[in-house]
Amino acid sequence: MGLQEILSRFNRLKQLIQDQQTGSPDDLAEELGLSKRQLLNYVNALKNESEDQIIYDRTIKSYRFLNGDEEKTAHL
């Protein structure tokens, strides 16, 4: 897997999270052509590089970024 493909997957992952359109982890892994373990590694890497928190929201069945107000209450 080349660098261009990795960057493309990261960009696609970030866009899907922003749009709250990731679906389940299994669906997302399939969409990106990754194993579930690889997907979790990508999500963790994106969490580490981003100032925003990323969570999986079971009610909408999608990963999403927490907004500022949610971050404050998430740490209580």
NULO-445035 format. One record per residue: residue in one letter; z negated, y, x negated of N, C-alpha, C, O in turn; residue number from 1. Coordinates in pm, 1 decimal. Each point is the difference from the previous one (the first is absolute). Layout:
@residuo=A n_c3=Z n_c2=Y n_c1=X ca_c3=Z ca_c2=Y ca_c1=X c_c3=Z c_c2=Y c_c1=X o_c3=Z o_c2=Y o_c1=X num=NUM
...
***
This chain:
@residuo=M n_c3=0.0 n_c2=-116.9 n_c1=-85.1 ca_c3=0.0 ca_c2=116.9 ca_c1=85.1 c_c3=0.0 c_c2=123.6 c_c1=-89.9 o_c3=-84.1 o_c2=14.2 o_c1=-88.7 num=1
@residuo=G n_c3=178.6 n_c2=73.1 n_c1=113.2 ca_c3=12.5 ca_c2=118.8 ca_c1=-81.7 c_c3=-86.7 c_c2=114.8 c_c1=49.8 o_c3=-52.4 o_c2=-2.2 o_c1=111.3 num=2
@residuo=L n_c3=39.4 n_c2=101.1 n_c1=-196.3 ca_c3=-80.8 ca_c2=117.1 ca_c1=32.2 c_c3=51.5 c_c2=70.7 c_c1=124.6 o_c3=-79.1 o_c2=44.4 o_c1=83.3 num=3
@residuo=Q n_c3=210.1 n_c2=-33.7 n_c1=-69.9 ca_c3=58.5 ca_c2=67.4 ca_c1=116.3 c_c3=-39.5 c_c2=-70.6 c_c1=129.6 o_c3=-30.5 o_c2=65.3 o_c1=99.7 num=4
@residuo=E n_c3=31.2 n_c2=-197.2 n_c1=-101.3 ca_c3=-37.5 ca_c2=-77.5 ca_c1=118.8 c_c3=-148.0 c_c2=18.9 c_c1=33.5 o_c3=-36.2 o_c2=12.2 o_c1=117.0 num=5
@residuo=I n_c3=-48.3 n_c2=-9.9 n_c1=-218.6 ca_c3=-143.7 ca_c2=21.8 ca_c1=21.0 c_c3=-24.3 c_c2=137.6 c_c1=60.1 o_c3=-75.0 o_c2=13.4 o_c1=96.7 num=6
@residuo=L n_c3=138.1 n_c2=88.6 n_c1=-153.5 ca_c3=-17.3 ca_c2=136.2 ca_c1=51.4 c_c3=52.7 c_c2=12.2 c_c1=142.3 o_c3=-59.6 o_c2=68.7 o_c1=83.0 num=7
@residuo=S n_c3=169.6 n_c2=-134.4 n_c1=-55.1 ca_c3=56.4 ca_c2=1.4 ca_c1=134.3 c_c3=-96.8 c_c2=-62.3 c_c1=100.3 o_c3=-16.7 o_c2=51.0 o_c1=110.8 num=8
@residuo=R n_c3=-46.5 n_c2=-160.8 n_c1=-149.5 ca_c3=-97.2 ca_c2=-64.6 ca_c1=88.8 c_c3=-121.5 c_c2=89.4 c_c1=22.9 o_c3=-49.7 o_c2=10.1 o_c1=112.2 num=9
@residuo=F n_c3=1.7 n_c2=55.0 n_c1=-218.6 ca_c3=-113.5 ca_c2=91.7 ca_c1=15.6 c_c3=35.2 c_c2=114.7 c_c1=94.3 o_c3=-80.0 o_c2=36.8 o_c1=86.1 num=10
@residuo=N n_c3=198.6 n_c2=19.2 n_c1=-102.0 ca_c3=41.8 ca_c2=109.9 ca_c1=87.5 c_c3=12.7 c_c2=-46.1 c_c1=144.5 o_c3=-41.3 o_c2=70.9 o_c1=91.8 num=11
@residuo=R n_c3=98.0 n_c2=-189.1 n_c1=-71.3 ca_c3=13.4 ca_c2=-54.6 ca_c1=135.9 c_c3=-137.9 c_c2=-26.5 c_c1=60.1 o_c3=-23.8 o_c2=31.2 o_c1=116.7 num=12
@residuo=L n_c3=-66.1 n_c2=-88.0 n_c1=-195.1 ca_c3=-135.7 ca_c2=-27.2 ca_c1=46.0 c_c3=-69.8 c_c2=129.2 c_c1=40.9 o_c3=-61.2 o_c2=6.9 o_c1=106.5 num=13
@residuo=K n_c3=70.3 n_c2=94.3 n_c1=-190.1 ca_c3=-64.3 ca_c2=128.3 ca_c1=30.2 c_c3=56.7 c_c2=60.1 c_c1=128.6 o_c3=-75.3 o_c2=52.6 o_c1=81.9 num=14
@residuo=Q n_c3=206.1 n_c2=-59.9 n_c1=-63.6 ca_c3=62.4 ca_c2=55.3 ca_c1=120.3 c_c3=-44.9 c_c2=-75.1 c_c1=124.8 o_c3=-30.6 o_c2=61.7 o_c1=102.0 num=15
@residuo=L n_c3=26.6 n_c2=-194.1 n_c1=-109.6 ca_c3=-43.8 ca_c2=-79.1 ca_c1=114.8 c_c3=-145.8 c_c2=29.0 c_c1=35.3 o_c3=-35.7 o_c2=4.4 o_c1=117.7 num=16
@residuo=I n_c3=-48.7 n_c2=15.5 n_c1=-219.3 ca_c3=-140.1 ca_c2=33.6 ca_c1=25.4 c_c3=-9.8 c_c2=138.1 c_c1=63.6 o_c3=-75.2 o_c2=18.2 o_c1=95.8 num=17
@residuo=Q n_c3=149.3 n_c2=78.6 n_c1=-146.9 ca_c3=-1.6 ca_c2=134.7 ca_c1=58.1 c_c3=44.9 c_c2=-2.4 c_c1=145.5 o_c3=-54.7 o_c2=72.3 o_c1=83.3 num=18
@residuo=D n_c3=154.1 n_c2=-155.4 n_c1=-52.5 ca_c3=52.6 ca_c2=-10.3 ca_c1=136.2 c_c3=-83.4 c_c2=-93.3 c_c1=88.2 o_c3=26.3 o_c2=-13.2 o_c1=119.5 num=19
@residuo=Q n_c3=-126.4 n_c2=-50.9 n_c1=-178.9 ca_c3=-84.6 ca_c2=-98.4 ca_c1=68.4 c_c3=85.5 c_c2=-107.9 c_c1=65.6 o_c3=-21.0 o_c2=-37.0 o_c1=115.5 num=20
@residuo=Q n_c3=117.4 n_c2=-12.0 n_c1=-191.9 ca_c3=95.0 ca_c2=-99.5 ca_c1=49.5 c_c3=6.0 c_c2=-123.5 c_c1=-89.7 o_c3=105.7 o_c2=-61.5 o_c1=-13.8 num=21
@residuo=T n_c3=-219.1 n_c2=24.8 n_c1=-47.5 ca_c3=3.7 ca_c2=-112.6 ca_c1=-93.1 c_c3=-1.5 c_c2=-134.9 c_c1=69.1 o_c3=52.1 o_c2=-97.5 o_c1=-54.3 num=22
@residuo=G n_c3=-110.7 n_c2=89.7 n_c1=173.4 ca_c3=-21.6 ca_c2=-130.0 ca_c1=61.9 c_c3=-111.0 c_c2=-73.0 c_c1=-73.8 o_c3=-74.0 o_c2=59.5 o_c1=-78.3 num=23
@residuo=S n_c3=63.7 n_c2=-187.3 n_c1=104.0 ca_c3=-105.1 ca_c2=-80.1 ca_c1=-63.9 c_c3=29.4 c_c2=-15.0 c_c1=-149.3 o_c3=113.4 o_c2=20.4 o_c1=-43.3 num=24
@residuo=P n_c3=-215.1 n_c2=-55.9 n_c1=-35.4 ca_c3=25.9 ca_c2=-23.9 ca_c1=-142.9 c_c3=108.8 c_c2=-105.1 c_c1=-23.4 o_c3=82.2 o_c2=15.1 o_c1=-90.4 num=25
@residuo=D n_c3=-81.4 n_c2=-121.0 n_c1=171.0 ca_c3=104.1 ca_c2=-102.8 ca_c1=-15.3 c_c3=138.9 c_c2=56.7 c_c1=28.0 o_c3=94.9 o_c2=-26.8 o_c1=-73.7 num=26
@residuo=D n_c3=-83.9 n_c2=105.9 n_c1=181.5 ca_c3=128.7 ca_c2=61.8 ca_c1=33.9 c_c3=44.9 c_c2=97.4 c_c1=-108.3 o_c3=117.5 o_c2=4.1 o_c1=-36.4 num=27
@residuo=L n_c3=-211.9 n_c2=73.7 n_c1=-14.4 ca_c3=32.7 ca_c2=98.7 ca_c1=-102.7 c_c3=44.1 c_c2=-67.7 c_c1=-129.0 o_c3=95.6 o_c2=43.7 o_c1=-64.0 num=28
@residuo=A n_c3=-165.0 n_c2=-149.8 n_c1=26.1 ca_c3=38.8 ca_c2=-73.7 ca_c1=-120.4 c_c3=143.2 c_c2=-50.8 c_c1=13.0 o_c3=79.0 o_c2=9.2 o_c1=-94.0 num=29
@residuo=E n_c3=-46.6 n_c2=-62.6 n_c1=210.6 ca_c3=136.2 ca_c2=-49.4 ca_c1=23.4 c_c3=100.8 c_c2=114.7 c_c1=-5.9 o_c3=106.7 o_c2=-13.3 o_c1=-59.9 num=30
@residuo=E n_c3=-141.1 n_c2=125.9 n_c1=122.6 ca_c3=88.5 ca_c2=118.5 ca_c1=0.8 c_c3=32.9 c_c2=46.5 c_c1=-141.9 o_c3=113.1 o_c2=38.9 o_c1=-29.0 num=31
@residuo=L n_c3=-213.8 n_c2=-43.7 n_c1=-59.2 ca_c3=18.5 ca_c2=48.6 ca_c1=-137.1 c_c3=45.5 c_c2=-109.3 c_c1=-96.5 o_c3=25.3 o_c2=28.0 o_c1=-117.2 num=32
@residuo=G n_c3=-14.5 n_c2=-151.3 n_c1=164.5 ca_c3=42.2 ca_c2=-109.7 ca_c1=-86.7 c_c3=-106.0 c_c2=-38.5 c_c1=-101.4 o_c3=30.5 o_c2=-32.0 o_c1=-114.9 num=33
@residuo=L n_c3=-157.0 n_c2=35.3 n_c1=159.6 ca_c3=-112.7 ca_c2=-30.7 ca_c1=-87.2 c_c3=-83.2 c_c2=-111.9 c_c1=60.0 o_c3=7.4 o_c2=-26.9 o_c1=119.9 num=34
@residuo=S n_c3=-87.0 n_c2=-38.4 n_c1=-204.3 ca_c3=-101.4 ca_c2=-90.1 ca_c1=53.0 c_c3=-115.2 c_c2=86.4 c_c1=51.9 o_c3=-8.6 o_c2=118.6 o_c1=-31.7 num=35
@residuo=K n_c3=-79.0 n_c2=-178.5 n_c1=110.9 ca_c3=-113.1 ca_c2=76.7 ca_c1=52.0 c_c3=-88.6 c_c2=49.4 c_c1=-114.5 o_c3=-49.4 o_c2=112.7 o_c1=4.1 num=36
@residuo=R n_c3=29.4 n_c2=-195.3 n_c1=-104.6 ca_c3=-80.8 ca_c2=40.1 ca_c1=-115.8 c_c3=65.0 c_c2=118.4 c_c1=-72.6 o_c3=-68.9 o_c2=94.8 o_c1=-37.7 num=37
@residuo=Q n_c3=200.3 n_c2=-99.8 n_c1=18.2 ca_c3=70.1 ca_c2=111.5 ca_c1=-64.0 c_c3=-13.7 c_c2=127.0 c_c1=83.2 o_c3=-20.7 o_c2=108.6 o_c1=-54.2 num=38
@residuo=L n_c3=32.5 n_c2=-122.8 n_c1=186.5 ca_c3=-15.0 ca_c2=115.6 ca_c1=87.8 c_c3=-137.3 c_c2=63.3 c_c1=-17.9 o_c3=-10.8 o_c2=122.0 o_c1=-12.9 num=39
@residuo=L n_c3=-93.6 n_c2=-203.2 n_c1=12.1 ca_c3=-135.0 ca_c2=54.1 ca_c1=-16.5 c_c3=-14.7 c_c2=69.5 c_c1=-134.6 o_c3=-71.1 o_c2=100.0 o_c1=-10.4 num=40
@residuo=N n_c3=136.8 n_c2=-151.1 n_c1=-91.9 ca_c3=-0.6 ca_c2=67.6 ca_c1=-130.2 c_c3=68.9 c_c2=136.0 c_c1=8.7 o_c3=-47.8 o_c2=97.5 o_c1=-57.9 num=41
@residuo=Y n_c3=158.8 n_c2=-90.4 n_c1=129.4 ca_c3=70.8 ca_c2=127.2 ca_c1=19.1 c_c3=-88.0 c_c2=99.0 c_c1=76.3 o_c3=-10.7 o_c2=116.4 o_c1=-38.5 num=42
@residuo=V n_c3=-52.3 n_c2=-163.0 n_c1=147.2 ca_c3=-86.5 ca_c2=87.9 ca_c1=79.4 c_c3=-116.0 c_c2=50.5 c_c1=-85.6 o_c3=-32.8 o_c2=118.6 o_c1=4.0 num=43
@residuo=N n_c3=-29.0 n_c2=-206.9 n_c1=-80.9 ca_c3=-110.6 ca_c2=41.9 ca_c1=-86.7 c_c3=45.8 c_c2=98.5 c_c1=-106.4 o_c3=-71.2 o_c2=95.7 o_c1=-30.3 num=44
@residuo=A n_c3=187.8 n_c2=-117.5 n_c1=-26.1 ca_c3=53.2 ca_c2=93.7 ca_c1=-99.3 c_c3=25.8 c_c2=135.8 c_c1=64.0 o_c3=-28.4 o_c2=103.5 o_c1=-60.2 num=45
@residuo=L n_c3=82.2 n_c2=-103.6 n_c1=181.8 ca_c3=25.0 ca_c2=125.2 ca_c1=71.1 c_c3=-131.4 c_c2=69.9 c_c1=32.9 o_c3=-8.3 o_c2=122.6 o_c1=-8.2 num=46
@residuo=K n_c3=-93.9 n_c2=-198.5 n_c1=45.3 ca_c3=-132.9 ca_c2=58.0 ca_c1=25.5 c_c3=-53.6 c_c2=67.2 c_c1=-126.1 o_c3=-56.0 o_c2=109.5 o_c1=6.3 num=47
@residuo=N n_c3=73.1 n_c2=-174.9 n_c1=-120.0 ca_c3=-51.2 ca_c2=53.9 ca_c1=-126.3 c_c3=74.4 c_c2=124.7 c_c1=-44.8 o_c3=-58.1 o_c2=85.8 o_c1=-66.5 num=48
@residuo=E n_c3=185.1 n_c2=-74.3 n_c1=101.5 ca_c3=81.5 ca_c2=113.7 ca_c1=-41.7 c_c3=-3.8 c_c2=115.7 c_c1=99.0 o_c3=40.7 o_c2=111.5 o_c1=-32.9 num=49
@residuo=S n_c3=-89.1 n_c2=-137.4 n_c1=153.2 ca_c3=1.7 ca_c2=100.3 ca_c1=105.5 c_c3=-136.7 c_c2=64.7 c_c1=14.7 o_c3=-102.7 o_c2=-63.9 o_c1=-23.0 num=50
@residuo=E n_c3=101.9 n_c2=189.7 n_c1=61.0 ca_c3=-125.7 ca_c2=67.4 ca_c1=29.7 c_c3=-48.7 c_c2=-37.4 c_c1=139.1 o_c3=-116.8 o_c2=21.1 o_c1=32.7 num=51
@residuo=D n_c3=204.9 n_c2=-76.4 n_c1=49.1 ca_c3=-34.1 ca_c2=-38.7 ca_c1=136.5 c_c3=-44.8 c_c2=-145.3 c_c1=4.4 o_c3=45.7 o_c2=-82.9 o_c1=-78.7 num=52
@residuo=Q n_c3=-135.8 n_c2=53.6 n_c1=171.8 ca_c3=-39.9 ca_c2=-138.5 ca_c1=20.9 c_c3=101.8 c_c2=-68.1 c_c1=90.1 o_c3=59.6 o_c2=63.0 o_c1=87.4 num=53
@residuo=I n_c3=-40.8 n_c2=-191.9 n_c1=-109.8 ca_c3=90.4 ca_c2=-80.2 ca_c1=81.8 c_c3=-83.1 c_c2=-109.6 c_c1=64.8 o_c3=-77.1 o_c2=-68.9 o_c1=-66.8 num=54
@residuo=I n_c3=93.8 n_c2=53.5 n_c1=197.7 ca_c3=-69.9 ca_c2=-106.1 ca_c1=71.9 c_c3=100.5 c_c2=-77.8 c_c1=83.7 o_c3=109.5 o_c2=48.3 o_c1=28.8 num=55
@residuo=Y n_c3=-148.4 n_c2=-169.7 n_c1=9.9 ca_c3=78.6 ca_c2=-73.3 ca_c1=98.6 c_c3=-68.6 c_c2=20.6 c_c1=133.7 o_c3=-116.9 o_c2=-34.9 o_c1=16.5 num=56
@residuo=D n_c3=189.3 n_c2=91.5 n_c1=78.7 ca_c3=-52.8 ca_c2=30.4 ca_c1=133.0 c_c3=44.8 c_c2=-110.6 c_c1=95.2 o_c3=117.8 o_c2=-9.4 o_c1=34.4 num=57
@residuo=R n_c3=-211.6 n_c2=-73.0 n_c1=7.2 ca_c3=33.9 ca_c2=-114.5 ca_c1=86.1 c_c3=47.1 c_c2=42.5 c_c1=138.2 o_c3=75.1 o_c2=-73.1 o_c1=64.7 num=58
@residuo=T n_c3=-118.3 n_c2=191.0 n_c1=-18.0 ca_c3=40.2 ca_c2=42.5 ca_c1=134.3 c_c3=148.2 c_c2=34.5 c_c1=7.1 o_c3=64.4 o_c2=-23.6 o_c1=102.2 num=59
@residuo=I n_c3=-9.9 n_c2=79.2 n_c1=-210.4 ca_c3=142.9 ca_c2=33.1 ca_c1=-1.8 c_c3=80.6 c_c2=-100.3 c_c1=-81.7 o_c3=122.4 o_c2=9.6 o_c1=-9.0 num=60
@residuo=K n_c3=-192.5 n_c2=-105.8 n_c1=-50.4 ca_c3=61.6 ca_c2=-104.9 ca_c1=-81.7 c_c3=88.6 c_c2=59.1 c_c1=-108.9 o_c3=117.2 o_c2=-34.8 o_c1=-14.6 num=61
@residuo=S n_c3=-179.0 n_c2=126.6 n_c1=-61.8 ca_c3=72.7 ca_c2=65.3 ca_c1=-108.3 c_c3=-98.3 c_c2=54.3 c_c1=-102.8 o_c3=-112.0 o_c2=38.9 o_c1=32.8 num=62
@residuo=Y n_c3=156.7 n_c2=-37.4 n_c1=-157.7 ca_c3=-73.5 ca_c2=76.5 ca_c1=-100.1 c_c3=22.1 c_c2=146.8 c_c1=31.0 o_c3=103.8 o_c2=37.5 o_c1=54.6 num=63
@residuo=R n_c3=-200.8 n_c2=45.6 n_c1=-89.2 ca_c3=16.5 ca_c2=143.6 ca_c1=18.3 c_c3=-89.6 c_c2=74.0 c_c1=-97.4 o_c3=-96.6 o_c2=-55.0 o_c1=-52.8 num=64
@residuo=F n_c3=130.8 n_c2=181.1 n_c1=30.1 ca_c3=-82.9 ca_c2=86.9 ca_c1=-81.7 c_c3=-109.1 c_c2=58.5 c_c1=88.2 o_c3=25.8 o_c2=36.0 o_c1=114.9 num=65
@residuo=L n_c3=-148.1 n_c2=-26.1 n_c1=-167.8 ca_c3=-106.8 ca_c2=68.3 ca_c1=72.6 c_c3=20.6 c_c2=149.0 c_c1=-13.1 o_c3=36.5 o_c2=49.0 o_c1=-106.8 num=66
@residuo=N n_c3=-59.9 n_c2=24.0 n_c1=215.6 ca_c3=6.4 ca_c2=145.7 ca_c1=-11.4 c_c3=-135.8 c_c2=51.4 c_c1=-46.6 o_c3=-95.8 o_c2=-76.9 o_c1=-7.4 num=67
@residuo=G n_c3=86.5 n_c2=204.3 n_c1=-23.7 ca_c3=-121.0 ca_c2=58.2 ca_c1=-56.8 c_c3=-124.6 c_c2=-21.5 c_c1=83.2 o_c3=-104.4 o_c2=-35.2 o_c1=-54.9 num=68
@residuo=D n_c3=111.9 n_c2=55.3 n_c1=186.7 ca_c3=-116.0 ca_c2=-17.7 ca_c1=86.6 c_c3=-45.5 c_c2=-145.5 c_c1=3.0 o_c3=-120.0 o_c2=-27.5 o_c1=0.5 num=69
@residuo=E n_c3=213.7 n_c2=-64.3 n_c1=1.6 ca_c3=-34.6 ca_c2=-141.8 ca_c1=1.6 c_c3=-67.0 c_c2=-41.8 c_c1=-129.9 o_c3=-91.3 o_c2=-82.6 o_c1=1.0 num=70
@residuo=E n_c3=136.2 n_c2=139.1 n_c1=-113.4 ca_c3=-59.1 ca_c2=-33.8 ca_c1=-129.0 c_c3=-146.6 c_c2=38.5 c_c1=-3.8 o_c3=-82.0 o_c2=-73.5 o_c1=-55.1 num=71
@residuo=K n_c3=48.0 n_c2=187.9 n_c1=113.2 ca_c3=-139.1 ca_c2=45.9 ca_c1=0.0 c_c3=-88.4 c_c2=-96.2 c_c1=78.6 o_c3=-110.3 o_c2=-31.9 o_c1=-44.2 num=72
@residuo=T n_c3=156.7 n_c2=-14.7 n_c1=159.6 ca_c3=-81.1 ca_c2=-90.2 ca_c1=81.6 c_c3=4.2 c_c2=-142.9 c_c1=-52.3 o_c3=-92.3 o_c2=-77.2 o_c1=26.0 num=73
@residuo=A n_c3=195.7 n_c2=40.6 n_c1=-98.2 ca_c3=10.8 ca_c2=-135.8 ca_c1=-53.3 c_c3=-106.0 c_c2=-26.9 c_c1=-105.6 o_c3=-36.7 o_c2=-115.4 o_c1=-22.4 num=74
@residuo=H n_c3=-12.8 n_c2=219.5 n_c1=-42.5 ca_c3=-98.5 ca_c2=-17.0 ca_c1=-106.7 c_c3=-143.0 c_c2=10.4 c_c1=50.0 o_c3=-93.4 o_c2=-12.7 o_c1=-79.2 num=75
@residuo=L n_c3=73.7 n_c2=35.4 n_c1=208.7 ca_c3=-136.1 ca_c2=13.0 ca_c1=54.7 c_c3=-62.5 c_c2=-134.7 c_c1=24.6 o_c3=-114.0 o_c2=-7.7 o_c1=45.8 num=76
***
